[in-house]
Every structure is written in structure tokens, then in C-alpha cells.
Amino acid sequence: DCGDAIDYMYSNLSGSVKSVNTLPYLIAHNKEYLYFRTDHHWNGIGAYYAYEQFIYTKGVTPVPIKDYKTLHFDGFLGTFYSSSGQSTELAKTPDTVIAYEPFNNVDFTITQKDGASFKWKVIADATDYAQSMKYTAFIGADQPYSVIENLDKADGETCLVIKDSFGNAFIPFLIPHYKTIHIIDPRHYELALSEFSQNKKIDDIIFISNIST
């Protein structure tokens, strides 16, 4: 099953890699709205529980979820809805994207495949987004490279997050703990990751993805 697969993959990691198995913790909270009905991603609360386990593994105290402003973006119909041929039954129960707005002052820059860069919000207002696009409220969706600077920290640690779309809802919770967060989606990033990490002063490299990735 899923747990066996995770255990097998983690057993093959180098001893220098710290694994974070979020599955038991998510199961313990499975009566909460962790995952969408019409989409394969976790909601903001599921991502928060994954963040808690990561922070415990790092040996740091997590920020209580009550410290965040909760945002709700209603009317989301995600990937299950589209892959089902827009099932009328799924359309009867659209999802709500729940996000937690960062309280730190940040500078967030996205760099696209063509090299163009622009400023964006870590959590965008998805109220008027198309029904299928509301999960893109998190970190501007799947971009090749992005960087978040925590302007409230004069100095501090730097991390590199290598992720698929499951990382999008997770990454905002890292902001209080780092001065700089580099974000790479290897599905879209074309340069060498090893060269990138050598050229930056990276304290933590975080891999986060769904189990099939």
C-alpha cells in the first residue's frame, strides 16, 4: 500500500538524508478537510500538517495555524473534475481552496521559462479565478524558478525547495523560518540543480512531492 511504498523509498535514502513521513499524521487528521473532492491536491490544512512534521524533524517549533489569516476561495473544480469529463455529480460539490496568508513582509519573484521575471503574491486572491484555476492561488502555480525573501529577517537560513505542485500549498509556511527560500520545479527548470546549489549558500534542501513523483 501507500505506506509500504513510502517505507521502501525512505529505506533506500542515504543516511545523511532526513525523511519526513507525513502519512500517519495525515491519517490521524483524516476527518478534516485535508484533500479536495474534485482535485488530487491537498488543501491548505493538509499542507500545514505536513509542514508541522517537517519543522518537528528540523527541531524547530512550528508557527500555530491560528497565527495566520485564513482565506477561502469557493467554487473550485479541479483535476478529478476535468479528467472525469466534467462529471455533473462532481460539479454538485465544488471545493473551497483554504489558504493561510503569510504574516511576514516578503518579496516574491517568479522567473518563467523565457527568463522573464515579475513580482507576485505568495497567496494571490483567487476569488475571481476560473473554477479550474483556484489552486494556483499558492505561489503563482508551477514555475521553473521562484524566490521568496523574508524582509523581516536581517539574516537567517536559506533553503532550496525542489517540488511538484504539492509543494505550492506547503511552501508559504516555511517563510517565518528562513531568510531566503529558493523554489525549483524540476519539471520546468532546465539548468543543473547541482550547479545551482553550489552557487548559493543553501542550508536546507527540501524535496516535496506526491508519492508517484
C-alpha positions in Angstrom: 0.0 0.0 0.0 1.0 3.7 0.1 2.7 3.3 3.5 4.7 0.3 2.3 5.8 2.3 -0.8 6.9 5.2 1.3 8.8 3.0 3.8 10.6 1.3 0.8 11.6 4.6 -0.7 12.9 6.0 2.6 14.8 2.9 3.3 16.9 3.4 0.2 17.9 7.0 1.0 21.3 7.9 2.2 21.8 8.1 5.9 22.6 11.8 5.6 19.0 12.5 4.3 16.3 13.2 6.9 13.0 11.7 5.8 9.7 13.1 6.9 6.8 10.6 6.8 3.6 12.7 6.9 1.3 9.8 6.2 0.5 8.7 9.8 -0.1 12.3 10.8 -2.4 13.0 7.9 -4.3 9.8 8.7 -4.8 10.9 12.3 -6.5 14.1 10.9 -8.4 12.4 8.2 -11.8 13.6 9.3 -10.7 17.2 8.5 -10.8 18.8 5.0 -7.3 17.8 4.1 -7.8 16.9 0.4 -10.2 18.1 -2.2 -13.1 16.1 -3.5 -12.6 17.3 -7.1 -8.8 17.6 -7.3 -5.8 15.4 -6.4 -4.0 18.0 -4.2 -4.2 18.6 -0.5 -5.8 21.7 0.8 -4.0 24.3 2.9 -4.7 22.5 6.2 -3.2 19.2 4.8 -0.1 21.2 3.8 0.1 22.7 7.2 0.2 19.3 8.9 3.0 18.3 6.5 4.8 21.5 7.4 4.4 20.7 11.1 6.1 17.3 10.7 8.9 18.8 8.7 9.5 21.5 11.3 9.5 18.9 14.1 12.1 16.9 12.2 14.2 20.1 11.8 14.0 20.6 15.5 12.2 23.9 15.4 8.8 24.9 16.9 6.1 25.3 14.2 4.0 28.5 14.0 0.5 27.9 15.3 -2.1 27.9 12.5 -4.2 30.4 14.5 -1.5 33.0 13.8 -2.4 33.1 10.2 -5.3 34.8 8.5 -7.5 32.2 6.8 -8.6 32.8 3.2 -11.3 30.9 1.4 -11.7 30.7 -2.4 -15.0 29.0 -3.2 -16.2 27.2 -6.3 -13.1 25.2 -7.2 -13.4 22.2 -9.6 -10.1 20.5 -10.1 -8.3 17.8 -11.9 -10.7 14.9 -11.0 -13.5 17.0 -12.4 -11.7 17.7 -15.7 -10.4 14.2 -16.1 -13.9 12.7 -15.5 -15.2 14.7 -18.5 -16.7 17.3 -16.2 -18.8 15.0 -14.2 -22.2 16.5 -13.3 -22.0 14.7 -9.9 -18.7 16.2 -9.0 -19.9 19.6 -10.1 -22.6 19.4 -7.5 -20.0 19.5 -4.7 -17.4 22.1 -5.7 -14.4 22.6 -3.4 -13.2 25.5 -1.3 -9.5 26.3 -1.5 -8.3 27.2 2.0 -5.1 29.2 2.3 -3.2 30.8 5.1 -1.8 34.2 4.4 1.8 34.8 5.4 2.2 37.5 8.1 5.8 38.3 7.3 6.7 41.1 4.9 8.1 39.3 1.8 9.5 40.0 -1.7 8.4 37.2 -4.0 9.9 37.0 -7.5 8.9 34.4 -10.2 11.1 33.6 -13.2 9.5 32.0 -16.2 10.9 29.7 -18.8 11.7 32.6 -21.1 13.7 34.2 -18.4 11.2 37.0 -17.7 10.8 37.8 -14.0 8.0 39.5 -12.2 6.8 40.2 -8.6 3.8 38.3 -7.3 1.9 37.5 -4.1 2.7 34.3 -2.2 -1.0 33.8 -1.8 -2.9 35.5 -4.6 -6.6 36.4 -4.4 -8.2 33.6 -6.4 -11.8 34.8 -5.8 -12.3 35.7 -9.5 -10.1 33.0 -11.0 -11.7 30.4 -13.3 -13.1 27.4 -11.4 -10.3 25.1 -12.5 -7.5 27.6 -11.6 -8.2 28.4 -7.9 -5.3 26.1 -6.6 -3.0 28.5 -8.4 -3.5 30.9 -5.6 -0.5 29.3 -4.0 2.9 30.8 -5.1 1.9 31.6 -8.6 1.4 27.9 -9.5 4.2 25.7 -11.1 7.0 28.0 -12.2 10.6 26.9 -13.2 12.2 29.1 -10.5 11.0 31.5 -7.8 12.5 33.1 -4.7 10.9 34.4 -1.5 12.9 36.9 0.6 11.7 37.4 4.2 12.1 41.1 4.7 11.5 40.8 8.4 14.8 38.9 8.9 18.1 40.7 8.7 19.8 37.4 8.3 19.0 33.7 8.7 19.0 30.4 6.9 18.4 29.8 3.2 16.6 26.7 1.8 16.1 25.3 -1.6 12.7 23.6 -2.2 12.6 21.1 -5.1 8.9 20.4 -5.6 6.0 19.4 -7.7 2.6 21.1 -7.3 2.1 19.6 -3.8 4.8 22.0 -2.6 2.8 25.0 -3.6 0.5 25.0 -0.6 3.3 23.9 1.7 6.0 26.5 0.9 4.2 29.6 2.4 4.5 28.0 5.9 8.3 28.0 5.6 8.6 31.8 5.4 8.9 32.5 9.2 11.9 30.1 9.4 14.1 31.3 6.5 15.6 34.5 5.2 15.5 33.2 1.6 13.5 30.4 0.0 14.6 29.3 -3.5 11.9 27.2 -5.3 12.6 25.0 -8.3 10.1 22.8 -10.1 12.3 20.3 -12.0 9.6 19.6 -14.5 10.1 23.1 -15.9 13.7 24.0 -14.8 16.3 23.3 -17.4 19.6 24.1 -15.7 21.7 21.8 -13.4 20.4 21.6 -9.9 23.8 20.6 -8.6 25.3 23.8 -10.1 22.5 25.9 -8.6 23.0 24.6 -5.1 26.8 25.1 -5.2 26.4 28.7 -6.3 24.0 29.6 -3.5 24.6 29.3 0.3 22.0 26.7 0.9 21.4 25.4 4.5 18.5 23.0 3.8 17.4 21.3 0.6 13.8 20.2 0.8 12.2 17.7 -1.6 8.4 17.7 -1.5 6.1 15.9 -4.0 3.3 13.4 -4.3 4.2 9.7 -4.0 4.1 9.0 -7.7 6.6 11.7 -8.4 
